[in-house]
Amino acid sequence: MQAAEFKRRRRQLMGMMGAGSIAILPTGSEAVRNRDVHFPFRPDSDFYYLTGFAEPEAVLVLIPGRRQGEYILFCREKDPTKEVWDGYRAGMEGAVADFGADDAFPITDLDDILPGLMEERERVFFAMGSDPAFDKRVSDWVGQVRSRARAGVHGPIEFLALDHYLHDMRLYKSRGEIAAMRRAARISAQAHTELMMRCEPGMHEYQLASLFSHHCQMKGAGQLAYPSIVGGGNNGCVLHYVENSAPLEDGDLVLIDAGCERECFASDITRTFPVNGRFSKAQRALYDLVLQAQLAAIDKVRPGNHWNDPHEAAVRALTKGLLKLGLLRGTLSKALKEKSYTRFYMHRTGHWLGMDVHDVGDYKIDGHWRVLEPGMVLTVEPGLYIPRGSKGVAKKWQGIGIRIEDDVLVTRDAPDVLSRDAPKSPEAIEALMAR
Protein backbone atom coordinates (compact mmCIF):
# COMPACT_ATOMS: atom_id res chain seq x y z
CA MET A 1 0.00 0.00 0.00
CA GLN A 2 1.38 3.40 -0.96
CA ALA A 3 2.21 6.00 1.72
CA ALA A 4 -0.35 8.32 0.12
CA GLU A 5 -3.09 5.81 0.99
CA PHE A 6 -2.30 5.94 4.70
CA LYS A 7 -2.06 9.74 4.59
CA ARG A 8 -5.45 9.97 2.87
CA ARG A 9 -7.03 7.85 5.61
CA ARG A 10 -5.54 9.98 8.38
CA ARG A 11 -6.72 13.17 6.68
CA GLN A 12 -10.23 11.78 6.30
CA LEU A 13 -10.41 10.76 9.94
CA MET A 14 -9.04 14.06 11.23
CA GLY A 15 -11.57 15.88 9.07
CA MET A 16 -14.35 14.04 10.89
CA MET A 17 -12.75 14.64 14.29
CA GLY A 18 -12.48 18.39 13.83
CA ALA A 19 -10.43 20.98 15.71
CA GLY A 20 -9.99 20.70 19.46
CA SER A 21 -9.72 16.92 19.41
CA ILE A 22 -7.15 14.18 19.89
CA ALA A 23 -7.20 10.51 18.85
CA ILE A 24 -5.21 7.81 20.65
CA LEU A 25 -4.78 4.36 19.14
CA PRO A 26 -2.40 1.62 20.35
CA THR A 27 -1.42 -1.38 18.28
CA GLY A 28 -1.59 -4.97 19.49
CA SER A 29 0.96 -6.63 21.75
CA GLU A 30 3.05 -9.71 21.21
CA ALA A 31 1.32 -12.80 22.60
CA VAL A 32 3.17 -15.59 24.37
CA ARG A 33 2.74 -18.98 22.71
CA ASN A 34 4.58 -20.93 25.38
CA ARG A 35 7.34 -20.01 27.80
CA ASP A 36 9.65 -17.60 25.89
CA VAL A 37 8.17 -18.27 22.43
CA HIS A 38 5.75 -15.76 20.91
CA PHE A 39 3.07 -16.09 18.28
CA PRO A 40 3.90 -14.29 15.02
CA PHE A 41 2.98 -10.66 15.55
CA ARG A 42 0.30 -8.96 13.45
CA PRO A 43 -0.49 -5.28 14.06
CA ASP A 44 -3.91 -4.13 15.18
CA SER A 45 -5.98 -3.59 12.03
CA ASP A 46 -7.20 -0.10 12.98
CA PHE A 47 -3.67 1.00 13.87
CA TYR A 48 -2.15 -0.42 10.69
CA TYR A 49 -4.97 1.07 8.58
CA LEU A 50 -3.80 4.55 9.59
CA THR A 51 -0.04 4.04 9.80
CA GLY A 52 1.27 1.07 7.83
CA PHE A 53 3.52 0.51 10.87
CA ALA A 54 3.84 -3.19 11.67
CA GLU A 55 5.92 -3.21 14.88
CA PRO A 56 4.54 -3.97 18.36
CA GLU A 57 4.70 -1.55 21.30
CA ALA A 58 3.50 1.51 19.40
CA VAL A 59 0.82 4.16 19.84
CA LEU A 60 -0.63 6.52 17.23
CA VAL A 61 -1.76 10.02 18.21
CA LEU A 62 -3.62 12.34 15.84
CA ILE A 63 -4.10 16.00 16.79
CA PRO A 64 -5.88 18.00 14.06
CA GLY A 65 -4.54 21.52 13.70
CA ARG A 66 -1.49 21.07 15.93
CA ARG A 67 1.20 23.43 14.62
CA GLN A 68 4.12 21.21 15.59
CA GLY A 69 2.64 18.26 13.75
CA GLU A 70 -0.70 16.43 13.62
CA TYR A 71 0.54 12.83 13.27
CA ILE A 72 2.66 11.47 16.12
CA LEU A 73 4.03 7.96 16.63
CA PHE A 74 5.31 6.53 19.88
CA CYS A 75 7.45 3.48 19.16
CA ARG A 76 10.47 1.48 20.29
CA GLU A 77 13.85 3.14 20.03
CA LYS A 78 16.60 1.79 17.83
CA ASP A 79 18.64 -0.78 19.76
CA PRO A 80 21.49 -2.45 17.85
CA THR A 81 21.92 -5.17 20.47
CA LYS A 82 18.27 -6.20 20.53
CA GLU A 83 18.01 -5.90 16.76
CA VAL A 84 20.71 -8.56 16.44
CA TRP A 85 18.43 -10.96 18.31
CA ASP A 86 14.92 -9.88 17.34
CA GLY A 87 15.18 -7.98 14.08
CA TYR A 88 15.03 -4.47 12.66
CA ARG A 89 13.35 -1.57 14.43
CA ALA A 90 12.34 1.60 12.65
CA GLY A 91 12.96 3.79 15.67
CA MET A 92 11.93 7.43 15.82
CA GLU A 93 13.95 8.29 12.73
CA GLY A 94 12.26 5.59 10.66
CA ALA A 95 8.81 6.52 11.99
CA VAL A 96 9.27 9.97 10.46
CA ALA A 97 11.28 9.11 7.34
CA ASP A 98 9.57 5.87 6.34
CA PHE A 99 6.08 6.12 7.82
CA GLY A 100 5.31 9.81 7.42
CA ALA A 101 4.99 10.77 11.08
CA ASP A 102 5.33 14.49 11.79
CA ASP A 103 7.07 13.62 15.03
CA ALA A 104 8.00 10.49 16.98
CA PHE A 105 8.88 9.73 20.59
CA PRO A 106 10.07 6.67 22.53
CA ILE A 107 7.23 4.46 23.70
CA THR A 108 8.81 4.56 27.17
CA ASP A 109 8.05 8.32 27.32
CA LEU A 110 4.34 7.88 26.61
CA ASP A 111 3.15 8.57 30.17
CA ASP A 112 5.29 11.72 30.38
CA ILE A 113 4.34 13.25 27.01
CA LEU A 114 0.72 12.22 26.37
CA PRO A 115 -0.91 14.34 29.10
CA GLY A 116 0.70 17.45 27.65
CA LEU A 117 -0.67 16.65 24.20
CA MET A 118 -4.16 16.47 25.71
CA GLU A 119 -4.04 20.00 27.06
CA GLU A 120 -6.56 22.38 25.46
CA ARG A 121 -8.22 19.43 23.69
CA GLU A 122 -11.94 19.16 24.31
CA ARG A 123 -12.60 15.71 22.85
CA VAL A 124 -10.71 12.43 23.09
CA PHE A 125 -11.34 9.86 20.35
CA PHE A 126 -10.51 6.45 21.79
CA ALA A 127 -11.78 2.86 21.51
CA MET A 128 -12.62 2.09 25.12
CA GLY A 129 -12.92 -1.52 26.23
CA SER A 130 -10.37 -3.30 24.05
CA ASP A 131 -7.54 -3.18 26.60
CA PRO A 132 -8.54 -2.46 30.23
CA ALA A 133 -4.96 -1.66 31.23
CA PHE A 134 -4.59 0.91 28.46
CA ASP A 135 -8.06 2.29 29.24
CA LYS A 136 -6.83 3.07 32.73
CA ARG A 137 -3.77 4.84 31.40
CA VAL A 138 -5.91 7.08 29.22
CA SER A 139 -8.15 7.88 32.19
CA ASP A 140 -5.09 8.68 34.29
CA TRP A 141 -3.76 11.05 31.60
CA VAL A 142 -7.06 12.88 31.45
CA GLY A 143 -7.09 13.09 35.24
CA GLN A 144 -3.62 14.63 35.26
CA VAL A 145 -4.69 17.34 32.83
CA ARG A 146 -7.91 18.11 34.69
CA SER A 147 -6.02 18.37 37.98
CA ARG A 148 -4.31 21.47 36.59
CA ALA A 149 -7.56 23.34 36.08
CA ARG A 150 -6.68 25.91 38.77
CA ALA A 151 -3.54 26.73 36.79
CA GLY A 152 -5.72 27.60 33.81
CA VAL A 153 -5.13 24.36 31.94
CA HIS A 154 -8.19 23.03 30.14
CA GLY A 155 -8.53 19.31 29.60
CA PRO A 156 -10.87 17.02 27.65
CA ILE A 157 -14.53 17.08 28.60
CA GLU A 158 -15.82 14.46 26.17
CA PHE A 159 -14.91 10.93 25.09
CA LEU A 160 -15.98 9.68 21.67
CA ALA A 161 -15.77 6.15 20.26
CA LEU A 162 -12.94 6.24 17.74
CA ASP A 163 -13.95 2.87 16.31
CA HIS A 164 -17.40 4.20 15.35
CA TYR A 165 -15.83 6.63 12.89
CA LEU A 166 -12.89 4.50 11.84
CA HIS A 167 -14.89 1.35 11.18
CA ASP A 168 -17.32 3.16 8.92
CA MET A 169 -14.32 4.38 6.92
CA ARG A 170 -12.97 0.85 6.63
CA LEU A 171 -16.29 -0.42 5.27
CA TYR A 172 -15.77 1.46 1.99
CA LYS A 173 -12.79 0.13 0.07
CA SER A 174 -10.57 2.36 -2.08
CA ARG A 175 -9.11 1.29 -5.42
CA GLY A 176 -5.85 0.35 -3.74
CA GLU A 177 -7.62 -1.68 -1.07
CA ILE A 178 -9.75 -3.47 -3.65
CA ALA A 179 -6.61 -4.28 -5.64
CA ALA A 180 -5.01 -5.83 -2.53
CA MET A 181 -8.13 -7.89 -1.84
CA ARG A 182 -8.33 -8.99 -5.45
CA ARG A 183 -4.71 -10.20 -5.30
CA ALA A 184 -5.38 -12.08 -2.06
CA ALA A 185 -8.52 -13.69 -3.51
CA ARG A 186 -6.72 -14.69 -6.70
CA ILE A 187 -3.87 -16.36 -4.81
CA SER A 188 -6.31 -18.17 -2.51
CA ALA A 189 -8.44 -19.29 -5.45
CA GLN A 190 -5.37 -20.75 -7.14
CA ALA A 191 -4.49 -22.57 -3.92
CA HIS A 192 -8.00 -24.06 -3.69
CA THR A 193 -7.63 -25.21 -7.29
CA GLU A 194 -4.32 -26.89 -6.51
CA LEU A 195 -5.89 -28.71 -3.54
CA MET A 196 -8.58 -30.14 -5.80
CA MET A 197 -5.89 -31.50 -8.11
CA ARG A 198 -3.72 -32.87 -5.28
CA CYS A 199 -6.40 -34.40 -3.07
CA GLU A 200 -6.78 -38.18 -2.87
CA PRO A 201 -8.09 -40.74 -0.38
CA GLY A 202 -5.68 -41.52 2.45
CA MET A 203 -4.27 -38.02 2.75
CA HIS A 204 -4.79 -36.20 6.03
CA GLU A 205 -6.66 -32.95 6.47
CA TYR A 206 -3.53 -31.23 7.74
CA GLN A 207 -1.71 -32.11 4.53
CA LEU A 208 -4.22 -30.16 2.48
CA ALA A 209 -3.94 -27.28 4.97
CA SER A 210 -0.17 -27.37 4.54
CA LEU A 211 -0.42 -27.38 0.75
CA PHE A 212 -2.73 -24.37 0.88
CA SER A 213 -0.33 -22.39 3.05
CA HIS A 214 2.63 -23.40 0.90
CA HIS A 215 0.95 -22.28 -2.31
CA CYS A 216 0.00 -18.89 -0.85
CA GLN A 217 3.49 -18.25 0.46
CA MET A 218 5.11 -19.23 -2.83
CA LYS A 219 2.80 -16.77 -4.61
CA GLY A 220 3.73 -13.89 -2.34
CA ALA A 221 1.19 -14.04 0.49
CA GLY A 222 3.20 -14.62 3.65
CA GLN A 223 0.27 -14.84 6.04
CA LEU A 224 -3.08 -16.59 6.13
CA ALA A 225 -6.11 -14.50 7.04
CA TYR A 226 -7.26 -17.10 9.60
CA PRO A 227 -6.53 -20.73 10.58
CA SER A 228 -7.59 -22.99 7.73
CA ILE A 229 -10.61 -25.25 8.12
CA VAL A 230 -10.19 -28.62 6.40
CA GLY A 231 -13.02 -30.97 7.31
CA GLY A 232 -13.41 -34.33 5.65
CA GLY A 233 -16.70 -36.23 5.85
CA ASN A 234 -18.56 -35.60 9.10
CA ASN A 235 -15.95 -33.03 10.16
CA GLY A 236 -17.32 -30.76 7.45
CA CYS A 237 -20.44 -30.40 9.58
CA VAL A 238 -18.45 -28.61 12.30
CA LEU A 239 -18.59 -24.94 11.30
CA HIS A 240 -15.28 -23.85 12.84
CA TYR A 241 -13.43 -27.16 12.71
CA VAL A 242 -9.68 -26.48 12.97
CA GLU A 243 -8.21 -29.75 14.27
CA ASN A 244 -7.45 -30.82 10.68
CA SER A 245 -6.13 -34.16 11.96
CA ALA A 246 -8.30 -36.88 10.37
CA PRO A 247 -7.57 -38.98 7.28
CA LEU A 248 -9.63 -38.28 4.15
CA GLU A 249 -11.87 -41.22 3.29
CA ASP A 250 -12.83 -42.47 -0.14
CA GLY A 251 -16.47 -41.53 -0.79
CA ASP A 252 -16.50 -38.50 1.53
CA LEU A 253 -16.59 -34.81 0.74
CA VAL A 254 -13.96 -32.43 2.07
CA LEU A 255 -14.84 -28.86 3.03
CA ILE A 256 -11.98 -26.35 2.89
CA ASP A 257 -12.46 -22.83 4.26
CA ALA A 258 -9.13 -21.00 3.79
CA GLY A 259 -7.77 -17.67 2.62
CA CYS A 260 -4.57 -15.65 2.63
CA GLU A 261 -4.08 -11.95 3.23
CA ARG A 262 -2.13 -9.34 1.29
CA GLU A 263 -1.05 -6.05 2.86
CA CYS A 264 -3.25 -7.00 5.85
CA PHE A 265 -6.34 -7.39 3.62
CA ALA A 266 -8.06 -10.76 3.80
CA SER A 267 -9.59 -13.25 1.43
CA ASP A 268 -12.09 -15.86 2.62
CA ILE A 269 -13.02 -18.73 0.30
CA THR A 270 -14.72 -22.06 0.91
CA ARG A 271 -14.93 -24.94 -1.53
CA THR A 272 -16.34 -28.43 -1.02
CA PHE A 273 -15.43 -31.33 -3.28
CA PRO A 274 -15.32 -35.16 -3.30
CA VAL A 275 -12.13 -36.72 -1.95
CA ASN A 276 -12.08 -39.26 -4.79
CA GLY A 277 -13.02 -36.76 -7.49
CA ARG A 278 -16.63 -37.89 -8.09
CA PHE A 279 -19.79 -36.72 -6.35
CA SER A 280 -22.22 -39.42 -5.26
CA LYS A 281 -25.86 -38.93 -6.25
CA ALA A 282 -26.83 -37.68 -2.77
CA GLN A 283 -23.77 -35.42 -2.50
CA ARG A 284 -24.48 -33.95 -5.92
CA ALA A 285 -28.12 -33.23 -5.05
CA LEU A 286 -27.15 -31.29 -1.92
CA TYR A 287 -24.21 -29.58 -3.62
CA ASP A 288 -26.39 -28.37 -6.50
CA LEU A 289 -28.83 -26.96 -3.95
CA VAL A 290 -26.14 -25.01 -2.06
CA LEU A 291 -24.69 -23.70 -5.32
CA GLN A 292 -28.12 -22.59 -6.50
CA ALA A 293 -28.64 -20.77 -3.18
CA GLN A 294 -25.25 -19.09 -3.45
CA LEU A 295 -25.84 -17.85 -6.97
CA ALA A 296 -29.23 -16.47 -5.93
CA ALA A 297 -27.61 -14.68 -2.99
CA ILE A 298 -24.74 -13.25 -5.06
CA ASP A 299 -27.26 -11.81 -7.50
CA LYS A 300 -28.67 -9.73 -4.62
CA VAL A 301 -25.30 -8.07 -3.92
CA ARG A 302 -26.25 -4.89 -5.71
CA PRO A 303 -26.39 -1.23 -4.68
CA GLY A 304 -29.76 -0.30 -3.23
CA ASN A 305 -30.44 -3.76 -1.83
CA HIS A 306 -30.03 -4.12 1.91
CA TRP A 307 -27.66 -6.34 3.86
CA ASN A 308 -30.23 -9.08 4.51
CA ASP A 309 -31.37 -9.50 0.89
CA PRO A 310 -28.65 -12.05 -0.02
CA HIS A 311 -29.41 -14.05 3.13
CA GLU A 312 -33.14 -14.11 2.41
CA ALA A 313 -32.49 -15.26 -1.16
CA ALA A 314 -30.23 -18.08 0.04
CA VAL A 315 -32.64 -19.20 2.76
CA ARG A 316 -35.54 -19.29 0.35
CA ALA A 317 -33.62 -21.37 -2.21
CA LEU A 318 -32.30 -23.79 0.41
CA THR A 319 -35.67 -24.25 2.08
CA LYS A 320 -37.41 -24.86 -1.22
CA GLY A 321 -34.79 -27.44 -2.17
CA LEU A 322 -34.86 -29.20 1.21
CA LEU A 323 -38.63 -29.57 0.88
CA LYS A 324 -38.24 -31.02 -2.60
CA LEU A 325 -35.64 -33.53 -1.37
CA GLY A 326 -37.85 -34.56 1.55
CA LEU A 327 -35.48 -33.33 4.23
CA LEU A 328 -38.12 -30.83 5.36
CA ARG A 329 -41.88 -31.25 5.40
CA GLY A 330 -44.79 -28.89 4.99
CA THR A 331 -45.22 -25.78 2.88
CA LEU A 332 -42.55 -23.28 1.88
CA SER A 333 -44.25 -20.40 3.69
CA LYS A 334 -44.56 -22.41 6.92
CA ALA A 335 -40.98 -23.67 6.76
CA LEU A 336 -39.70 -20.12 6.27
CA LYS A 337 -41.87 -18.73 9.05
CA GLU A 338 -40.90 -21.44 11.54
CA LYS A 339 -37.25 -21.40 10.35
CA SER A 340 -37.20 -25.17 10.19
CA TYR A 341 -34.27 -24.90 7.76
CA THR A 342 -32.00 -23.95 10.67
CA ARG A 343 -31.64 -27.63 11.52
CA PHE A 344 -29.42 -27.93 8.46
CA TYR A 345 -28.43 -24.29 7.87
CA MET A 346 -27.79 -22.43 11.11
CA HIS A 347 -25.53 -19.49 10.19
CA ARG A 348 -25.79 -16.24 8.27
CA THR A 349 -25.04 -16.09 4.56
CA GLY A 350 -22.10 -13.73 4.89
CA HIS A 351 -20.16 -11.03 6.68
CA TRP A 352 -18.15 -7.92 5.86
CA LEU A 353 -14.64 -8.62 4.59
CA GLY A 354 -11.59 -6.38 4.71
CA MET A 355 -8.55 -6.15 6.96
CA ASP A 356 -10.27 -8.59 9.32
CA VAL A 357 -11.84 -11.73 7.94
CA HIS A 358 -14.99 -10.86 9.93
CA ASP A 359 -14.55 -7.21 9.22
CA VAL A 360 -15.84 -4.14 10.98
CA GLY A 361 -18.89 -2.07 10.03
CA ASP A 362 -22.47 -1.89 11.24
CA TYR A 363 -24.99 -4.30 9.74
CA LYS A 364 -27.92 -2.20 10.89
CA ILE A 365 -28.40 1.56 11.18
CA ASP A 366 -31.19 2.89 13.38
CA GLY A 367 -32.66 -0.60 13.53
CA HIS A 368 -32.78 -1.09 9.74
CA TRP A 369 -30.58 -3.33 7.61
CA ARG A 370 -27.76 -1.38 6.01
CA VAL A 371 -28.14 -0.56 2.32
CA LEU A 372 -25.38 -1.97 0.12
CA GLU A 373 -23.18 0.64 -1.56
CA PRO A 374 -20.30 0.49 -4.06
CA GLY A 375 -16.96 -0.24 -2.38
CA MET A 376 -18.32 -2.62 0.22
CA VAL A 377 -16.98 -6.19 0.20
CA LEU A 378 -18.78 -9.13 1.75
CA THR A 379 -18.72 -12.91 1.69
CA VAL A 380 -21.59 -15.03 0.36
CA GLU A 381 -21.44 -18.48 1.95
CA PRO A 382 -24.59 -20.61 2.25
CA GLY A 383 -24.21 -24.20 3.35
CA LEU A 384 -25.92 -27.40 4.45
CA TYR A 385 -24.75 -29.58 7.34
CA ILE A 386 -26.22 -33.00 8.07
CA PRO A 387 -24.05 -34.78 10.65
CA ARG A 388 -24.09 -38.51 11.20
CA GLY A 389 -26.77 -39.63 13.64
CA SER A 390 -29.29 -36.99 12.54
CA LYS A 391 -32.66 -38.35 13.63
CA GLY A 392 -35.28 -38.87 10.99
CA VAL A 393 -32.82 -38.34 8.14
CA ALA A 394 -32.05 -41.03 5.57
CA LYS A 395 -28.54 -42.42 5.92
CA LYS A 396 -27.55 -41.35 2.39
CA TRP A 397 -27.68 -37.69 3.48
CA GLN A 398 -25.74 -38.13 6.71
CA GLY A 399 -22.11 -37.10 7.17
CA ILE A 400 -22.37 -34.46 4.47
CA GLY A 401 -21.23 -30.88 5.13
CA ILE A 402 -21.21 -28.42 2.23
CA ARG A 403 -20.35 -24.72 2.12
CA ILE A 404 -19.55 -22.59 -0.91
CA GLU A 405 -18.10 -19.17 -0.16
CA ASP A 406 -16.95 -16.31 -2.35
CA ASP A 407 -15.73 -12.74 -1.78
CA VAL A 408 -18.01 -10.24 -3.51
CA LEU A 409 -17.48 -6.54 -4.20
CA VAL A 410 -20.47 -4.22 -4.48
CA THR A 411 -20.14 -2.14 -7.64
CA ARG A 412 -22.39 0.39 -9.35
CA ASP A 413 -23.77 -2.47 -11.43
CA ALA A 414 -23.42 -6.26 -11.21
CA PRO A 415 -21.63 -7.94 -8.28
CA ASP A 416 -17.90 -8.50 -8.78
CA VAL A 417 -16.84 -11.92 -7.47
CA LEU A 418 -13.21 -11.44 -6.48
CA SER A 419 -12.70 -15.17 -5.91
CA ARG A 420 -14.17 -16.31 -9.21
CA ASP A 421 -11.02 -18.23 -10.17
CA ALA A 422 -11.77 -21.05 -7.71
CA PRO A 423 -13.88 -23.68 -9.54
CA LYS A 424 -17.26 -24.38 -7.99
CA SER A 425 -19.53 -25.97 -10.59
CA PRO A 426 -19.62 -29.74 -9.99
CA GLU A 427 -18.73 -30.39 -13.63
CA ALA A 428 -15.65 -28.13 -13.42
CA ILE A 429 -14.55 -29.71 -10.15
CA GLU A 430 -14.86 -33.28 -11.42
CA ALA A 431 -13.09 -32.41 -14.68
CA LEU A 432 -10.25 -30.74 -12.78
CA MET A 433 -9.82 -33.64 -10.38
CA ALA A 434 -9.91 -36.17 -13.24
CA ARG A 435 -6.61 -34.74 -14.50
Secondary structure, 3 states (H helix, E strand, C coil): CCHHHHHHHHHHHHHHHCCCEEEEEECCCCCEEECCEECCCCCCHHHHHHHCCCCCCCEEEECCCCCCCCEEEEECCCCHHHHHHHCCCCHHHHHHHCCCCCEEEEHHHHHHHHHHHHCCCCEEEECCCCCHHHHHHHHHHHHHHHCCHHHCCCCCCEEEEHHHHHHHHHHCCCHHHHHHHHHHHHHHHHHHHHHHHHCCCCCEHHHHHHHHHHHHHHCCCCEECCCCEEEEHHHHHCCCCCCCCCECCCCCEEEEEECEEECCEECCEEEEEECCCCCCHHHHHHHHHHHHHHHHHHCCCCCCCECCHHHHHHHHHHHHHHHHHCCCCCCHHHHHHHCHHHHCCCCCCCCECCCCCCCCCCCEECCEECECCCCCEEEECCEEEECCCCCCCCHHHCCEEEECEEEEECCCCCCEECCCCCCCCHHHHHHHHCC
